[in-house]
Amino acid sequence: MYYSYLGMPREEQKQKREEEILSIIRLYWNIYNYSPTVREITEMASVTSTSTVLKYLNKLQEKGMIDWKEKAPRQIQIIEKETA
């Protein structure tokens, strides 16, 4: 997946990349019934560095959107928020 970020404010670029990574995790989970590795997310998001993906995963965890442990492969879980 790839989004064209040209002309977009930096905060919006970051938010779009977070959404993209979350979508990759959700899609992968729906296909394989387990989460992708950080390296697989890196490849699917067309990112050149796993550390970049780790940064986004940490940010998603801070926001309460996923639960994961860095040293546990395939253990990323999306936290679904209930709508009222």
C-alpha angles and dihedrals in degrees: 000000000000134000124198105234098181113134093009121125112254094247090053090049090054092048092050091050090050090051090048093052091047089051091050091052092047093047093047091049091050092052102040104020092235134071127266123251120250089254091053091050089049091054096043093048092048091237119151098214134049088210088065090055090047089054091053093045090052090050091049089050092050088053090052094243097118139019119215145141117225096223095047112083119214093012100113110129125189113225108220113210116218117236117224 
